[in-house]
Amino acid sequence: MLPLPIFTDCDCYLNERRRLLEMKLETVNRLAAANKLPDAIITQSGLKISPLDAAVPMEAQTLIDRTALMLPRVKITELLMEVDGWTGFTRHFKHLKTGEPAADKTLLLTTILADAIT
């Protein structure tokens, strides 16, 4: 037997974790029913959670801003084209019907970015 404050028997451990989960879920259900969930509300359309505020100290934000000004302004498609030149990753994007690689890499990368943004 290990002198640790945990269950070493798997069934005991899982039962305890299940009991704890059920207690936490009961608390959440009670708070939700009373509309007292912190930073969240339940509406007809579903659960709405308030976005978290960034917790960046002012000194760090100043450094982030100064560092960002030192970086070159590069179009993301140009950067992806350069990375593709090193790795050739666009060869893995095939036309669904023909199986051929994309003929226009700029169009391919623009489409990938548009999909990623939306």
Contacts in CASP RR format, 6 or more apart in sequence:
PFRMAT RR
TARGET T0000
AUTHOR 0000-0000-0000
METHOD contacts of the structure
MODEL  1
MLPLPIFTDCDCYLNERRRLLEMKLETVNRLAAANKLPDAIITQSGLKIS
PLDAAVPMEAQTLIDRTALMLPRVKITELLMEVDGWTGFTRHFKHLKTGE
PAADKTLLLTTILADAIT
1 8 0 8 1.000
2 8 0 8 1.000
6 13 0 8 1.000
7 13 0 8 1.000
7 16 0 8 1.000
28 37 0 8 1.000
31 37 0 8 1.000
31 38 0 8 1.000
32 42 0 8 1.000
35 41 0 8 1.000
35 42 0 8 1.000
39 49 0 8 1.000
39 50 0 8 1.000
40 47 0 8 1.000
40 48 0 8 1.000
40 49 0 8 1.000
40 50 0 8 1.000
41 47 0 8 1.000
41 48 0 8 1.000
42 48 0 8 1.000
56 64 0 8 1.000
76 113 0 8 1.000
77 106 0 8 1.000
77 109 0 8 1.000
77 110 0 8 1.000
77 113 0 8 1.000
80 109 0 8 1.000
80 112 0 8 1.000
80 113 0 8 1.000
81 105 0 8 1.000
81 106 0 8 1.000
81 109 0 8 1.000
83 89 0 8 1.000
84 90 0 8 1.000
84 105 0 8 1.000
84 109 0 8 1.000
90 101 0 8 1.000
90 102 0 8 1.000
90 105 0 8 1.000
90 108 0 8 1.000
90 109 0 8 1.000
91 101 0 8 1.000
93 101 0 8 1.000
93 102 0 8 1.000
93 108 0 8 1.000
93 112 0 8 1.000
94 100 0 8 1.000
94 101 0 8 1.000
95 101 0 8 1.000
95 102 0 8 1.000
102 108 0 8 1.000
END
